[in-house]
């Protein structure tokens, strides 16, 4: 079954130096862009992360410092990546919790003002876990009847993710072939940022999802405790979370003018 698309969707996968969204870097990115007419465009880049790749991470994806020493940095690739995804929805495996937040961090570091408000995201892992609760290799075997060769290489994982989603649509009659519906189904809690620090209420208002102000409207906290905003900007939060907080702060100031 092919996807019913009204705009392109980019399936992508990252191999990284680690799993810390704020501090780790991309070492490989693969993007498979699928167009509404069924055409596909695929790109894979190795990336010099500009920081060492830990041995335990290399043991997972097989990419060493030496292998990326002469590759472009993400900043050098950022325009190509952004031009590829800016008009598209996004799809991935555990992408809502990891790949999208980390990609957003890298784009902001590269001074690309990346905002996903117009981009829906379909997390194939969430659909899989809600339906079967297994891993990508098991998903590929279960849905596609194939063994995933070269697991943890970005290109193999990206293509497997695309094939799994199509097979999921074939298998589940109650799973709609519609990106907005798939995005809604594959979402976890609703967040204003990617990392889950700022939650959204049912009526779309931002609340803190952590700390002493958990559950409290962000705009109320920033108004009553101006110093808290400064602390948040200087603390070790992801850049995109800080971007969202700054937007809320500026929006609040503008409404008072």
N, C-alpha and C positions, 0 to 999 in steps of 0.2 A: 504494500500500500504506500503510495506517495503522499507526502504532506500537502495539505491544502493551505496555500500561502497567499496572502495579499501583499506581502513585502518579503524581501530576502531574510533568511535566518542564517546566522553564522554559528556553526558548532565549533567549539575550540577547546583545546586542552593545553595546560601549562606543565612543564617540568621546572622545578625551582630549587633554590638552595636550601629550602626548609618550609615550615608550615606557619611561620609567623607573618601574618598579613602586613603588619606595619614595617617589618625590618628585612624580610627575605626578598629575594630577587628572582626573576625569570632566567632560566638557562636554555629553554627551548619553548617555542610556541608554534602550534599548528592550528590553522583555521580552515574549515571547510564551509564555503559559502554556497548555500542552496537558493536558487532563484525560483520565483513563482512558476516559471515555465519549465522547471525541472533541470535547467542547466546548473552546473556546479563549477566552482573555482576553488582550488586548493593551494595553500601556501604553508610551508614549514621553514622556520628560521631557528638556528642555534644562536644563542645570545651570550655575550660576555657580561656576566652579572656585576663585574667590578669589585666583587668581594669573593673570598674563598668559598668553594663548595665543600661542605663537611664530608668526611669519608663515609659516614653512615647514610648520607643522602645519595652519594655516588653509588653506594651499594644497591639502592632502589632503582635508579633510572640509568645508571651506567655512564653518566656524563662527568668527565673530570675537568679540573682547571685547565689542563693542557689542551683539551679538545675545544675549548671555547676561547682560548687566549687571543686568537686572531679574528674572532667573530665580532660583528658590530655590537655596540651597546644597545640597550633598549631605547635610549634616547635617540639614537641614530635610526632606529627602525620605527619609532613611534608614529610618524606621519603615515607610513605605509599601513601600519596596523589600524590606525584610526580611520583612514580613508576607506579601508575594507569593511569595517564594522559600523560606521556611523549611521548608515541608512537601514540597518538590519536589527531584527530581534536576535537574541543570543540563546544558544543551547549548549549544554555540557553535562558532565557527570560529576555531581557534587559542586556544580558551578556557582550556585547561589551562595554557598557558605565559604568557598575558597577561591575558585578561579576568577570570578567576576570581581570580588573585593580586591584581590591581589593585582589584577590587571588595572583596575581603577587607580590603585596606588602608584603603579609604574607610570601610567599616563600622566597623572598629576605631577609626579617627580620630573617628568619630561616636559612639563609646562604645557600639556595638552588639557584644555578645560573640558573634561569628560563628564557628561551628565546623562544618566540612563533613564530619565523620566519618560522618554518617548520610546524606549527599547524594552520590550517584554523579554522575560527570561524563562526558559523551559529547562528545569533540572531533571534530567532523565533518571538520575539516581533516586530522587524522591519518589518519582512515579514507580520505579522498580521496588523500592523499599515498601511503599504502601501496598503494592500488589504482591510482591514475592519475598522481600527482605533478604537480599543477597549482595554479592560484589559484582564489579564490572565483568570479570572473567566468567563468573557464574551466569550473569545476565546474558552474555554473548552466547554461551553454551545453551542456556535454557531457551532463549527466544529465537536464536538464529541457527542453532544446531552446529555451531562451529567452535573450534578451539582458538582462543585469542593468542596469536603468535606475536612476540615482541611487546608483551604487556609492559606498560610504563614507558613506552616510547610515545611521544606526543601524537605522531601521525597515526599509529595503530589504534591508540585509545580514542582519538577523534573520530575516525571512520567507524570503529566499533560502536561508539555512542550513537552515531547517526543511524546505523543499521538496526540497533536495538530499539530506538524510538519508533521506527517504521514497523518493526515486528510487534511492538506493544500495541500499536494501533490496529494491527491485523488481529491480535489475540483478544483484546478487550472491547466488546461491543459498546460498553458504557463509557469508553474513553473517546472523547470527541476529537476529530481531526481538525483542530482549530487552535492556532497558536495562543490567542488570548485565554481560551479554556485550559489548554495544557499548562500555560504559565500559572494560572490560578491554582490548578490542581497540584502542581509540583512545588508550589511555594510552601515555606514553613510559616512562621509568624510574619506579619507585615512589618517591614522595617523602613525607616526613612534613609538609613545609611546601608552599607553592604555588610558590615561586620556585626550588626545586631545590637549596637549600643543605644540606638534611638528607635524606639518602637512607634508604631502608628496605631491609634485607636480606630474603632469602626468608622468614625466620622472623619478620619484622616488627620487627626491632631497628633503632634509629636510628643512623646513622653520618654523620660529616661528609663533605660532598661537595666540599670546597674546602680550600685552604691546607695548612699543615704537618701537620694531623691528618686529612687526606683518607683515608677508608676506615676510620677508627678509631671505635669505639663512642663516642657522645656522652657517655653516662653515665660511662664510664671517664675521658675527658678532663676532664669537669667535676669529678670526684672528685680527680684527681691535680693539676689546675691550677685551683684555685678562682678565681684572678685572671682566667683566660681567659673565664669566664662574664661577669664585669663588663665586660671589654673588648667582648665581643659585644653586650651590651645598650647600650653607648654608641656603638658603631660604626654605620655607615650601612647597616644591614640592614633589610629589610621588617619591619613591625610583627608580621605573622603568624609570621615566622620566629622573632622574639624571643618570641612567645607560646608557640610549640612548645618552644623551649629552656627557658623558665621552667617549663613543665609537666613536662618531663623532670627538671629540677633538683628541683622540689618532690616529684615521685614518688619520686626517689631518696632524698630526705631522709625521706619518710614510711616507706619500707621499712626504714630503719635504726632507727626509733623503736619 
